[in-house]
Amino acid sequence: MKFEFSLVYKAIDCCKEAIQRFYKEDYNLIEMKSSERSMVFRIGLYINEIVSNDENLREYNIDCEYNRKNFNPKRIDSGCITPDLLIHKRGTNKNLIAVEFKKSGNSLSHDKDKLSILTNQNGEYGYKAGLLIILEKNSFKIFEYCNGILENRYKEKIFLT
């Protein structure tokens, strides 16, 4: 069965839409310098809502802090890993997108390494894409990973009303 990469692009668009909604509806979490986990949880809720309304994506699970490959922990050389957010089908190899979030100013090296491993198509996990999303005060940056390497990066300005 040939994989439809349009599904990956659609899922990435869902993530961007959810982040924009997060900035609109939950900006106070950024202002209060809330924990990364609380922000990821809210964004995950929005992604889940958007994905569940899409006939092509609704079969996928949205999981925060999910660290399993079937019944075993996800692992890299340095030990167990827990991706911030996944769009996948639990218990299968249908791994669409792995997402790591960071608040502006935090170190990115461990998250970059995780996404390189998770998106390597010759590796154990084979996520079709990885996103490293940096949440800033009035914008967010997205770094897209594909097959273990950084493919694209861009910044999106948020206009708060």
C-alpha positions in Angstrom: 0.0 0.0 0.0 1.4 3.4 -1.1 1.4 6.1 1.6 -0.3 9.3 0.8 2.0 12.2 1.7 -0.9 14.6 1.3 -2.1 13.1 4.6 1.1 14.3 6.2 0.7 17.8 4.9 -2.9 17.9 6.0 -1.8 16.8 9.5 0.8 19.5 9.6 -1.8 22.1 8.6 -4.0 20.8 11.4 -1.1 21.4 13.9 -0.6 24.9 12.6 -4.3 25.7 12.9 -4.3 24.3 16.4 -1.4 26.4 17.5 -3.0 29.5 16.0 -6.1 28.7 18.0 -4.0 28.1 21.1 -2.5 31.6 20.8 -6.0 33.1 20.3 -7.8 31.2 23.1 -5.1 30.4 25.6 -2.5 33.2 25.3 -2.6 33.7 29.0 -0.6 30.4 29.4 2.2 32.1 27.5 1.8 35.3 29.4 1.9 33.5 32.8 5.0 31.5 31.6 3.1 28.3 32.2 4.8 24.9 31.9 5.4 23.4 28.4 3.2 20.4 29.3 0.2 22.6 30.0 0.6 24.3 26.6 1.1 21.0 24.8 -2.0 19.6 26.4 -4.2 22.5 25.2 -2.7 22.3 21.7 -3.2 18.6 21.7 -6.9 19.1 22.5 -7.3 21.5 19.6 -5.4 19.1 17.2 -7.7 16.2 18.3 -10.8 18.3 17.6 -9.6 19.4 14.2 -8.4 15.9 13.2 -11.6 14.2 14.4 -13.5 16.4 11.9 -11.4 15.4 9.0 -12.6 12.2 7.2 -9.0 11.2 6.2 -7.4 11.8 9.6 -10.1 10.9 12.1 -8.8 7.3 12.4 -5.5 8.6 13.9 -4.9 8.9 17.7 -3.5 12.2 19.2 -1.4 11.3 22.2 0.6 13.5 24.5 3.7 12.1 26.3 3.1 8.7 24.7 6.2 6.5 25.1 5.2 3.2 23.7 5.9 1.1 20.6 3.3 -1.6 21.0 3.9 -2.8 24.6 7.5 -1.7 24.9 8.9 1.8 25.7 10.3 3.9 22.9 14.1 4.0 23.2 17.1 5.7 21.8 20.7 5.3 22.8 20.4 7.6 25.8 17.4 5.7 27.2 13.6 5.9 27.0 12.0 8.8 25.1 8.6 10.4 25.5 7.6 12.6 22.5 5.5 15.6 23.5 2.7 14.8 21.0 2.1 12.1 18.4 -0.4 11.7 15.5 -0.4 7.9 15.0 -2.4 4.8 15.3 -1.6 3.1 18.6 -0.4 -0.5 18.3 0.5 -0.2 14.6 3.3 1.1 12.4 1.0 3.9 11.1 3.1 6.7 12.6 2.2 10.0 11.0 3.8 12.9 12.9 6.0 13.2 16.0 5.9 16.7 17.6 8.3 18.3 20.1 7.5 21.6 21.6 9.8 24.1 23.3 9.3 27.4 24.9 11.5 30.1 23.5 15.0 30.2 25.0 15.1 26.5 26.0 17.7 24.1 24.6 16.7 22.3 21.4 19.5 19.7 20.9 17.8 16.7 22.6 14.5 17.3 20.8 16.3 17.6 17.4 18.0 14.3 18.1 14.7 12.7 19.0 13.0 13.9 15.8 15.9 12.7 13.7 15.6 9.2 15.2 11.8 9.1 15.2 11.5 10.2 11.5 14.3 8.0 10.1 12.5 5.8 7.6 15.2 3.1 8.0 14.9 3.2 11.8 12.6 1.6 14.3 9.8 4.2 14.4 9.4 5.6 10.9 7.2 8.7 11.6 6.5 10.3 8.2 7.3 13.8 9.6 8.6 15.4 12.8 7.8 19.0 13.9 9.9 21.0 16.4 7.7 23.9 17.4 9.1 26.8 19.4 6.4 28.8 21.2 7.4 32.5 21.4 5.6 35.4 22.9 4.0 36.6 19.6 5.0 34.0 17.1 5.9 30.4 16.7 8.7 28.7 14.7 8.3 25.3 13.1 11.2 23.1 12.0 10.1 20.1 9.9 12.0 16.8 9.9 11.7 14.1 7.3 13.7 10.9 7.1 15.9 12.0 9.9 16.9 15.4 8.6 15.7 19.0 8.9 13.8 19.8 5.7 12.1 23.1 6.2 11.8 25.9 8.8 9.6 28.9 9.0 8.1 31.4 11.5 4.5 32.4 11.8 3.6 35.7 13.4 0.5 35.7 15.6 -1.7 38.8 15.6 -3.6 39.0 18.9 -6.8 40.9 19.0 
